[in-house]
Amino acid sequence: MQLAGWRHIYSGKVRDLYTPADGSDAHLLVVASNRVSAFDHVLEPPIPGKGALLTALSNWWFARIDLPNHLVDDRAAAPEVPAEVADRAMLTRRLEMHPIECVVRGALTGSGYAEYERTGAVCGIELPAGLRDGDLLDTPIYTPAYKAPLGEHDENITFARSVELVGEDVATALRDASLRLFTAARDLAATRGVVLADTKFEFGRDPLTGELVLADEVLTSDSSRYWDASAYHDTALPRQDRLASFDKQIVRNWLSEHWDRTGEPPALPERIVAQTYERYRELYVRLTGGEPPYAPVAV
Ligand SMILES: N#Cc1c(N)ncnc1-c1cnn(Cc2cccc(F)c2)c1
């Protein structure tokens, strides 16, 4: 997408990164698309309103986190944010990003559970035997990953390896901040009937002050797993329903019934698009207590 005053430099599955077209290097524009991904595929069509809703959720969390973050407050000294993306863009300070995905897990699932099944540990952290997919951990664990080159899969590493990569002081600060932020967010989500199972933070160093700065998006359902607490604790439900991702399960269930996982996935029907937006909206309302800033035009 062309944006006046900005040059596109990278597209992830669901977000796009821009640098100022005038060549200045103090800022970046992070634009959340309406794209949705599942099973490592970007799906069609986009979900109208998704980008704006997740940007609002990230901003809501940033405002409640007592750490310096990369959002630009004083926009007078920064390039203008184009109106067409204003509700789904973050104008940020450009940081020297640490090459670590700071993953914190309060429950064992996904790649963490797969590693546990193979080794009995995750990122070198030994866990009790007999844990099952989705089990809550007695205490959250920090399971960092080394950020692979853009577009490749990240590699789970031990804390000791993160020390080798970024030094003892930074590695310790990343771990301690990530565990503290996760625990606070998990406890807040629990009061809203939502289980925060895991999340991923990214941090950078401010080149002007040297301080540790929270970057990227925070605690969105693209960077985190959120489950409905009542379903999660209903042990009579099938496990897949107890661990249903708040926002993507509708899409995953429909694809499981309409795609054999070969070739490209079929386009989502309009009703699945509408139901999926409603799930994003329900998560936003449950967590924040307010309405999201944007509702797609009724079709
Ligand atoms: N945030 C931030 C940030 C910053 N404030 N300063 C320097 N670099 C980054 C930065 C670099 N990669 N990413 C991940 C990313 C985000 C959005 C879209 C993508 F495709 C990829 C973040």
Ligand as a Chemical Component Dictionary entry (heavy atoms), coordinates in Angstrom:
data_LIG
# 
_chem_comp.id                   LIG 
_chem_comp.type                 NON-POLYMER 
_chem_comp.pdbx_formal_charge   0 
_chem_comp.three_letter_code    LIG 
# 
loop_
_chem_comp_atom.comp_id 
_chem_comp_atom.atom_id 
_chem_comp_atom.alt_atom_id 
_chem_comp_atom.type_symbol 
_chem_comp_atom.charge 
_chem_comp_atom.model_Cartn_x 
_chem_comp_atom.model_Cartn_y 
_chem_comp_atom.model_Cartn_z 
_chem_comp_atom.pdbx_ordinal 
LIG N1  N1  N 0 7.766  -1.710 16.416 1  
LIG C1  C1  C 0 8.811  -1.359 16.117 2  
LIG C2  C2  C 0 10.134 -0.934 15.728 3  
LIG C3  C3  C 0 10.656 0.271  16.240 4  
LIG N2  N2  N 0 9.915  1.088  17.077 5  
LIG N3  N3  N 0 11.915 0.652  15.888 6  
LIG C4  C4  C 0 12.641 -0.113 15.048 7  
LIG N4  N4  N 0 12.188 -1.261 14.536 8  
LIG C5  C5  C 0 10.943 -1.704 14.854 9  
LIG C6  C6  C 0 10.511 -2.992 14.252 10 
LIG C7  C7  C 0 11.176 -3.671 13.235 11 
LIG N5  N5  N 0 10.471 -4.817 12.948 12 
LIG N6  N6  N 0 9.450  -4.869 13.773 13 
LIG C8  C8  C 0 8.443  -5.982 13.748 14 
LIG C9  C9  C 0 7.380  -5.573 12.727 15 
LIG C10 C10 C 0 6.460  -4.683 13.093 16 
LIG C11 C11 C 0 5.464  -4.318 12.180 17 
LIG C12 C12 C 0 5.405  -4.839 10.921 18 
LIG C13 C13 C 0 6.350  -5.730 10.558 19 
LIG F1  F1  F 0 6.244  -6.230 9.348  20 
LIG C14 C14 C 0 7.359  -6.123 11.453 21 
LIG C15 C15 C 0 9.432  -3.776 14.578 22 
# 
loop_
_chem_comp_bond.comp_id 
_chem_comp_bond.atom_id_1 
_chem_comp_bond.atom_id_2 
_chem_comp_bond.value_order 
_chem_comp_bond.pdbx_ordinal 
LIG N1  C1  TRIP 1  
LIG C1  C2  SING 2  
LIG C2  C3  SING 3  
LIG C2  C5  DOUB 4  
LIG C3  N2  SING 5  
LIG C3  N3  DOUB 6  
LIG N3  C4  SING 7  
LIG C4  N4  DOUB 8  
LIG N4  C5  SING 9  
LIG C5  C6  SING 10 
LIG C6  C7  SING 11 
LIG C6  C15 DOUB 12 
LIG C7  N5  DOUB 13 
LIG N5  N6  SING 14 
LIG N6  C8  SING 15 
LIG N6  C15 SING 16 
LIG C8  C9  SING 17 
LIG C9  C10 SING 18 
LIG C9  C14 DOUB 19 
LIG C10 C11 DOUB 20 
LIG C11 C12 SING 21 
LIG C12 C13 DOUB 22 
LIG C13 F1  SING 23 
LIG C13 C14 SING 24 
# 
